[in-house]
Amino acid sequence: MIEIEQISKSFGKVQALNNVSMTIGNGEIVGLLGLNGAGKTTLMRIIYGLLAPTVGTVKVDGLNVATQAEQARLQLGVLPDGAGLYKRLTARENIAYFARLQGMNEAAITDSTDQLIDILRMDNIAERYSDGFSLGERMKTALARAIVHKPQHVLLDEPTNGLDVITTRAVRALLRQLKSEGRSVLFSSHLMYEVENLCDRVLIISGGQLVAGGRVEDVLHSAGCNSLEEAFVALSQAEVSHVV
Ligand SMILES: Nc1ncnc2c1ncn2[C@@H]1O[C@H](COP(=O)(O)OP(=O)(O)OP(=O)(O)O)[C@@H](O)[C@H]1O
C-alpha cells in the first residue's frame, strides 16, 4: 500500500501541491487526472523520493520514502515524465542494466526482459541502440525498464503517450496483469476513456489540490455529470489558488 499523508510542495511562489492525502491499495489501478501544471508529475516524483515534499510524508508498504528511501524504492517501478535512456545501449541492454541495478540475477533478468520485449512488441528494436528511437520506441523501452524487476507498486507518468493503438492495448493488458498479480498501479493520463476503462478509482488534482476521488461512477454522481470528461472539466475549473 502507498500512503500519502498531507503532502504539500512549493517551488518558490508556486504551490505545486497543497495538502494532498490518498492511499493506493494493492491490486488497484488508480488514474491521476489533472490539467497541465496541476501537480501530477510532482506528486509522482515525491512518491518515488526524487523530490522532498515541503510538508507531509509518503509511506510505501510502511517504509517512509524520506528516511528509508532505498528499501522503499525497491518496491517501486517508475516511468518518469520524459524518461531518458542510455543512448549507447540497445533497448535490451537498457532494460537489463536497470534490472541489474535492482539486484536481479542474470537468469531472472533474461527471463523478465524477454517477456517484456514480447508483450510490448519490441522485437524490431530490442537489439538497436536507443539513440534515434522514436517517442513510442523510447516509451516502450522505458516502460519495460520500469517494471522489469516486478515491483509491488508501479508509478507511470502518461504511459501510453506516443504509443500506437496496438501497443497501447498491450500496455493496458499489461497493467491489468499487474493488478491481477496484486500489484498497485498509479498512472497519470490526459485520456479520459483510458482512465474510465482501466481504473478502479480516479483522482482529480487541480491547482495542486485533490478535488475529487473515487470510482468513476461516484465521481460522475457527485459532480452531477454524465461523462468523466465533463466532470473533469467542471472540477478542474473550480477556483483553486495556485500561488502562495
Ligand atoms: N522544478 C520546478 N521548479 C519550479 N516549478 C516547478 C518545478 N516542477 C514543477 N513546477 C511547477 O509546479 C506545477 C506542477 O507541475 P507538474 O509538473 O507537477 O504538473 P503536471 O500535472 O505533471 O502537468 P503536465 O500535465 O503538464 O505534465 C507547475 O506550475 C510547474 O510549473
The ligand as an SDF file (V2000), in Angstrom:
LIG
                    3D

 31 33  0  0  0  0  0  0  0  0999 V2000
   11.4060   22.1290  -10.5390 N   0  0  0  0  0  0  0  0  0  0  0  0
   10.4330   23.0270  -10.6030 C   0  0  0  0  0  0  0  0  0  0  0  0
   10.6900   24.3350  -10.4170 N   0  0  0  0  0  0  0  0  0  0  0  0
    9.6990   25.2630  -10.4690 C   0  0  0  0  0  0  0  0  0  0  0  0
    8.4000   24.9570  -10.6840 N   0  0  0  0  0  0  0  0  0  0  0  0
    8.0880   23.6680  -10.8730 C   0  0  0  0  0  0  0  0  0  0  0  0
    9.0820   22.6350  -10.8360 C   0  0  0  0  0  0  0  0  0  0  0  0
    8.4590   21.4400  -11.0580 N   0  0  0  0  0  0  0  0  0  0  0  0
    7.1550   21.7200  -11.2150 C   0  0  0  0  0  0  0  0  0  0  0  0
    6.9390   23.0500  -11.1030 N   0  0  0  0  0  0  0  0  0  0  0  0
    5.6290   23.7290  -11.1930 C   0  0  0  0  0  0  0  0  0  0  0  0
    4.7160   23.0340  -10.3640 O   0  0  0  0  0  0  0  0  0  0  0  0
    3.4320   22.9460  -11.0020 C   0  0  0  0  0  0  0  0  0  0  0  0
    3.0380   21.4810  -11.1470 C   0  0  0  0  0  0  0  0  0  0  0  0
    3.8560   20.8870  -12.1600 O   0  0  0  0  0  0  0  0  0  0  0  0
    3.7450   19.3540  -12.5730 P   0  0  0  0  0  0  0  0  0  0  0  0
    4.8960   19.0650  -13.4920 O   0  0  0  0  0  0  0  0  0  0  0  0
    3.6190   18.5260  -11.3600 O   0  0  0  0  0  0  0  0  0  0  0  0
    2.3700   19.3470  -13.3850 O   0  0  0  0  0  0  0  0  0  0  0  0
    1.6590   18.1630  -14.1920 P   0  0  0  0  0  0  0  0  0  0  0  0
    0.2980   17.9910  -13.5950 O   0  0  0  0  0  0  0  0  0  0  0  0
    2.5150   16.9500  -14.2570 O   0  0  0  0  0  0  0  0  0  0  0  0
    1.4960   18.8410  -15.6330 O   0  0  0  0  0  0  0  0  0  0  0  0
    1.5290   18.2370  -17.1530 P   0  0  0  0  0  0  0  0  0  0  0  0
    0.1830   17.6100  -17.4090 O   0  0  0  0  0  0  0  0  0  0  0  0
    1.7120   19.4760  -17.9640 O   0  0  0  0  0  0  0  0  0  0  0  0
    2.6790   17.2770  -17.2680 O   0  0  0  0  0  0  0  0  0  0  0  0
    3.5740   23.6940  -12.3130 C   0  0  0  0  0  0  0  0  0  0  0  0
    3.1110   25.0120  -12.1450 O   0  0  0  0  0  0  0  0  0  0  0  0
    5.0610   23.6690  -12.5940 C   0  0  0  0  0  0  0  0  0  0  0  0
    5.4660   24.7690  -13.3840 O   0  0  0  0  0  0  0  0  0  0  0  0
  1  2  1  0
  2  3  1  0
  2  7  2  0
  3  4  2  0
  4  5  1  0
  5  6  2  0
  6  7  1  0
  6 10  1  0
  7  8  1  0
  8  9  2  0
  9 10  1  0
 10 11  1  0
 11 12  1  0
 11 30  1  0
 12 13  1  0
 13 14  1  0
 13 28  1  0
 14 15  1  0
 15 16  1  0
 16 17  2  0
 16 18  1  0
 16 19  1  0
 19 20  1  0
 20 21  2  0
 20 22  1  0
 20 23  1  0
 23 24  1  0
 24 25  2  0
 24 26  1  0
 24 27  1  0
 28 29  1  0
 28 30  1  0
 30 31  1  0
M  END
$$$$
